Amino acid sequence: MRLSARKLLVFLAQFVVFFAVFLLLYPVLLPVYNGLALSLANIVLAHASPPMYIQTTADHSWVVYRLSEKRPLFTLEGNYLSLIYLNLALLPALILATPLLLQQRLKLLGWGMALLLGAHALSAIALTHAEICVHFDPDNVGCNVVEGIFGTGGQLFAVALWGLLTWRYWFPMKTAMPTKRDAL
């Protein structure tokens, strides 16, 4: 398969339409999706040191508690977290705009959303630990890097997942040319 300017333009046009649709659905999907991601993260955080859990507020902020205490350790504001979750609109648009058969797109969408949910749960765990670390040691380079990657890497995660899921379409394997030996 050769990439042509026409195929790329069709992809871009479809992407813009799908992205606009998912941006409109974003406020409706976010509370449910946020709850799923944090439920997965809370399973791991309950066994962390110290054991913690995350609750959400009406503005989609995260309030992090120790399991043994009722007072919050810290809060991550919802507007900051929207950077993490914006790929909830980006990944489906990229996958659905990829010029494949509809059945293939839907299969990739299912895999992509499951992997994205896992990435978001991992992000919640990493951000929680990084925030605690930065609170006690603001100059800790490792904690600041982890916080930066998982705090702003959301869109990069979507593009990376899309690339991993669709690279075979964009860069198909070359078929081996038959040799004289094969013809015999």
C-alpha positions in Angstrom: 0.0 0.0 0.0 1.2 3.4 -0.9 0.3 6.5 1.1 -1.1 9.1 -1.1 -2.0 12.7 -0.5 -5.7 11.8 -1.0 -5.6 9.2 1.7 -3.9 11.5 4.1 -6.5 14.3 3.4 -9.3 11.9 3.9 -7.7 10.8 7.2 -7.3 14.4 8.3 -10.9 15.3 7.4 -12.3 12.3 9.2 -10.1 13.0 12.2 -11.3 16.6 12.5 -15.0 15.4 12.4 -14.5 12.6 14.9 -12.4 14.7 17.2 -15.2 17.4 17.2 -17.8 14.7 18.0 -15.7 13.2 20.9 -15.0 16.7 22.3 -18.7 17.2 22.5 -19.2 13.9 24.2 -16.2 14.5 26.5 -18.1 16.2 29.4 -20.6 13.3 29.4 -18.0 10.5 29.2 -15.5 12.1 31.6 -17.2 11.3 35.0 -17.9 7.7 34.1 -14.4 7.2 32.6 -12.7 9.0 35.5 -14.6 6.7 38.0 -13.4 3.6 36.1 -9.8 4.7 35.9 -9.7 5.7 39.6 -11.4 2.4 40.6 -8.5 0.5 39.0 -5.9 2.9 40.5 -7.5 2.5 43.9 -7.1 -1.2 43.8 -3.3 -0.8 43.5 -3.1 2.3 45.8 -4.8 0.3 48.6 -1.8 -1.9 48.7 0.8 0.9 48.3 2.9 2.4 51.0 1.2 4.3 52.5 -2.2 2.8 51.6 -4.3 5.4 49.9 -7.4 6.0 47.8 -8.6 8.7 45.5 -12.1 10.3 45.5 -13.4 12.6 42.8 -15.3 15.9 43.4 -18.0 17.5 41.3 -15.4 19.5 39.3 -13.5 16.3 38.5 -10.7 17.0 41.0 -9.0 14.2 42.8 -8.8 14.2 46.6 -6.2 11.7 47.9 -6.7 10.2 51.3 -4.7 7.7 53.4 -6.9 4.6 54.0 -6.5 5.0 57.8 -7.4 8.8 57.9 -10.4 10.9 57.0 -8.5 14.1 56.2 -7.1 14.5 52.7 -3.4 14.3 51.9 -3.7 16.6 48.9 -6.0 17.6 46.0 -5.2 17.6 42.3 -7.4 20.2 40.6 -9.8 19.2 37.8 -8.5 21.7 35.3 -5.0 20.2 35.7 -6.3 16.7 35.2 -8.1 17.6 32.0 -4.7 17.5 30.3 -4.4 13.9 31.3 -7.9 12.9 30.1 -8.1 15.0 26.8 -6.8 11.9 25.0 -10.2 10.4 25.8 -11.3 12.4 22.7 -8.1 12.2 20.8 -7.5 8.4 20.7 -11.0 7.4 19.4 -10.8 10.1 16.7 -7.4 8.9 15.5 -8.5 5.2 15.4 -11.9 5.8 13.8 -10.2 8.1 11.1 -7.7 5.4 10.2 -8.6 4.1 6.8 -9.4 0.5 7.7 -12.6 -1.6 7.4 -15.2 -0.6 10.0 -14.9 -3.9 11.8 -11.1 -3.4 12.1 -11.5 0.1 13.4 -14.0 -1.0 16.1 -11.7 -3.8 17.2 -8.8 -1.4 17.4 -11.0 1.1 19.3 -11.9 -1.5 21.9 -8.2 -2.4 22.4 -7.2 1.2 22.4 -9.7 2.2 25.0 -8.8 -0.7 27.2 -5.1 0.2 27.0 -5.9 3.9 27.5 -7.9 3.0 30.7 -4.9 1.1 31.9 -2.6 4.0 31.1 -4.9 6.4 32.9 -5.0 4.1 36.0 -1.2 3.9 35.9 -1.0 7.7 35.5 -3.2 8.2 38.6 -0.9 5.9 40.6 2.2 7.6 39.4 0.9 11.1 39.9 -0.3 10.2 43.4 3.1 8.9 44.4 5.0 11.7 42.6 2.9 14.4 44.4 3.7 12.9 47.8 7.4 12.7 46.9 7.5 16.3 45.6 5.7 17.5 48.7 8.4 16.1 51.0 11.3 16.7 48.6 10.5 19.5 46.0 14.0 19.2 44.5 13.8 15.5 43.8 14.4 15.3 40.0 13.0 11.8 39.6 9.7 12.8 41.2 9.4 15.9 39.2 10.1 14.0 36.0 7.5 11.4 36.8 5.0 14.1 37.6 5.8 15.9 34.4 5.5 12.8 32.2 2.3 11.5 33.7 0.8 14.9 34.2 1.2 16.2 30.7 1.9 13.1 28.7 -1.8 12.3 28.1 -1.9 13.3 24.5 1.4 11.6 23.8 0.0 8.4 25.3 -3.0 8.6 22.8 -0.7 9.1 19.8 1.7 6.4 21.0 -1.2 3.9 21.5 -2.7 4.8 18.1 0.7 4.4 16.4 1.2 1.0 18.1 -2.2 -0.2 17.1 -2.2 1.0 13.5 1.5 1.0 12.4 0.9 -2.1 10.3 -1.6 -0.2 8.2 0.7 2.8 7.7 3.8 0.7 7.2 2.9 -2.7 5.9 5.4 -5.5 5.8 6.9 -6.0 2.3 6.1 -9.3 0.8 9.0 -11.4 -0.2 9.7 -11.5 -3.9 9.6 -15.0 -5.3 13.0 -16.3 -6.3 14.0 -18.7 -9.1 14.4 -21.4 -6.5 10.8 -20.9 -5.3 9.5 -21.3 -8.9 11.0 -24.8 -9.2 
